[in-house]
């Protein structure tokens, strides 16, 4: 089994709820994929590290549907102090995690966070999805795509 197949198998297990007995082999396979996929995000990794987090390990655990890791990723998003380059990397990772773990799990984890953390995560997702930068892209389109992450009453401009 190649790494890509192992990664997809682990993700499928997570989506189906079979991650209860995840093994170190599963974590290793996902960890290798995460390292290959995000290892070049040096700025993002460095800022997270300066906040005391092993970014790649956190993302690996997120992809294995670990709620505590999701909490850590969301808290890093709000409080790590990401600058332009590192923020862009983190925004892309958040979007990838959303797609990989599924909206239901992602939104359930996000809903458990304080409002200021939720707002920052949503802001980063909107940035990565191109809202405000892609002509014609309406918030309503993203709300149809991700109704749990961007609920109907959500206003991205409420604090601006």
C-alpha positions as CSV (number, residue, x, y, z in Angstrom):
1,X,0.0,0.0,0.0
2,X,1.5,3.4,-1.0
3,X,1.3,6.5,1.2
4,X,-1.5,8.0,-0.8
5,X,-3.6,4.9,-0.4
6,X,-2.8,4.7,3.3
7,X,-3.8,8.3,3.8
8,X,-7.1,7.9,2.0
9,X,-7.8,4.8,4.0
10,X,-7.2,6.6,7.3
11,X,-9.3,9.5,6.2
12,X,-12.1,7.1,5.2
13,X,-11.9,5.4,8.6
14,X,-12.1,8.8,10.3
15,X,-15.1,9.9,8.2
16,X,-16.9,6.6,9.0
17,X,-16.2,6.9,12.7
18,X,-13.7,4.1,12.8
19,X,-10.9,6.1,14.4
20,X,-11.6,4.8,17.9
21,X,-8.8,2.3,17.6
22,X,-6.4,4.3,15.5
23,X,-2.9,2.8,15.5
24,X,0.5,4.4,15.5
25,X,0.7,3.1,11.9
26,X,-2.4,5.2,11.0
27,X,-0.9,8.3,12.7
28,X,2.5,7.7,11.0
29,X,0.8,7.4,7.6
30,X,-1.2,10.6,8.0
31,X,1.8,12.3,9.6
32,X,4.0,11.5,6.5
33,X,1.3,12.8,4.2
34,X,0.9,16.0,6.3
35,X,4.7,16.5,6.3
36,X,4.8,16.2,2.6
37,X,1.8,18.4,2.1
38,X,2.5,21.2,4.6
39,X,6.2,20.8,5.5
40,X,7.1,23.8,3.3
41,X,4.9,26.1,5.3
42,X,7.9,27.3,7.2
43,X,6.5,30.6,8.4
44,X,3.3,29.0,9.7
45,X,5.2,26.2,11.4
46,X,7.6,28.7,13.0
47,X,4.9,30.9,14.4
48,X,3.0,27.9,15.8
49,X,6.3,26.6,17.3
50,X,6.9,30.0,19.0
51,X,3.5,29.5,20.6
52,X,4.6,26.1,21.8
53,X,2.8,23.9,19.3
54,X,4.1,21.3,16.8
55,X,2.0,22.5,13.9
56,X,2.4,19.4,11.8
57,X,1.5,17.1,14.7
58,X,-1.6,19.2,15.4
59,X,-2.7,19.0,11.8
60,X,-2.0,15.3,11.7
61,X,-4.2,14.8,14.8
62,X,-6.9,17.1,13.3
63,X,-7.1,14.9,10.2
64,X,-7.6,11.9,12.5
65,X,-10.6,13.7,13.9
66,X,-9.1,14.5,17.3
67,X,-11.3,17.2,19.0
68,X,-8.5,18.5,21.2
69,X,-6.2,19.0,18.2
70,X,-9.0,20.9,16.5
71,X,-9.3,23.1,19.6
72,X,-5.5,23.7,19.4
73,X,-5.6,24.6,15.7
74,X,-8.5,27.0,16.3
75,X,-6.7,28.6,19.3
76,X,-3.5,28.9,17.3
77,X,-5.5,30.6,14.5
78,X,-6.7,33.3,17.0
79,X,-3.7,33.7,19.3
80,X,-0.5,32.5,17.7
81,X,0.2,35.8,16.1
82,X,0.3,34.7,12.5
83,X,1.6,37.4,10.2
84,X,0.8,37.8,6.4
85,X,2.7,34.7,5.1
86,X,2.1,32.5,8.1
87,X,-1.6,33.5,8.2
88,X,-2.0,32.6,4.5
89,X,-0.6,29.2,5.2
90,X,-2.8,28.6,8.2
91,X,-5.9,29.7,6.2
92,X,-5.1,27.1,3.6
93,X,-4.6,24.4,6.2
94,X,-7.9,25.3,7.9
95,X,-9.7,25.0,4.5
96,X,-8.0,21.6,3.8
97,X,-8.9,20.3,7.3
98,X,-12.5,21.4,6.7
99,X,-12.7,19.5,3.4
100,X,-10.9,16.5,4.8
101,X,-12.7,15.9,8.1
102,X,-16.1,17.1,6.8
103,X,-18.2,20.0,7.7
104,X,-20.2,18.3,10.4
105,X,-17.2,17.4,12.5
106,X,-15.4,20.7,11.8
107,X,-18.4,22.8,12.7
108,X,-19.2,20.8,15.8
109,X,-15.6,21.5,17.0
110,X,-15.8,25.2,16.0
111,X,-19.1,25.7,17.8
112,X,-17.4,24.6,21.0
113,X,-15.0,27.6,20.8
114,X,-15.6,31.1,22.1
115,X,-17.1,33.6,19.6
116,X,-13.8,35.5,19.0
117,X,-12.1,32.2,18.0
118,X,-15.0,31.2,15.8
119,X,-14.9,34.6,14.1
120,X,-11.1,34.4,13.4
121,X,-11.4,30.8,12.0
122,X,-14.3,31.8,9.8
123,X,-12.4,34.9,8.6
124,X,-9.4,32.8,7.7
125,X,-11.6,30.4,5.8
126,X,-13.3,33.2,3.9
127,X,-9.9,34.5,2.9
128,X,-8.8,31.2,1.6
129,X,-12.0,30.6,-0.2
130,X,-11.6,33.9,-2.0
131,X,-14.5,35.8,-0.5
132,X,-13.9,39.5,-0.9
133,X,-11.2,38.9,-3.5
134,X,-13.0,36.9,-6.2
135,X,-15.4,39.0,-8.2
136,X,-19.0,37.8,-7.9
137,X,-18.3,35.3,-5.0
138,X,-21.2,35.9,-2.6
139,X,-21.2,34.9,1.1
140,X,-24.6,33.1,0.3
141,X,-22.8,30.7,-2.0
142,X,-20.3,29.8,0.7
143,X,-23.2,29.4,3.2
144,X,-24.9,27.0,0.8
145,X,-21.7,25.0,0.5
146,X,-20.9,25.1,4.3
147,X,-24.2,25.9,6.1
148,X,-22.9,24.7,9.5
149,X,-19.6,26.6,9.4
150,X,-21.2,29.8,8.0
151,X,-24.8,29.7,9.4
152,X,-27.5,32.0,8.0
153,X,-27.1,34.7,10.7
154,X,-23.3,34.9,10.4
155,X,-22.1,38.4,9.5
156,X,-18.4,38.6,8.6
157,X,-18.4,42.4,8.9
158,X,-20.0,42.6,12.4
159,X,-16.8,43.6,14.1
160,X,-15.2,45.7,11.4
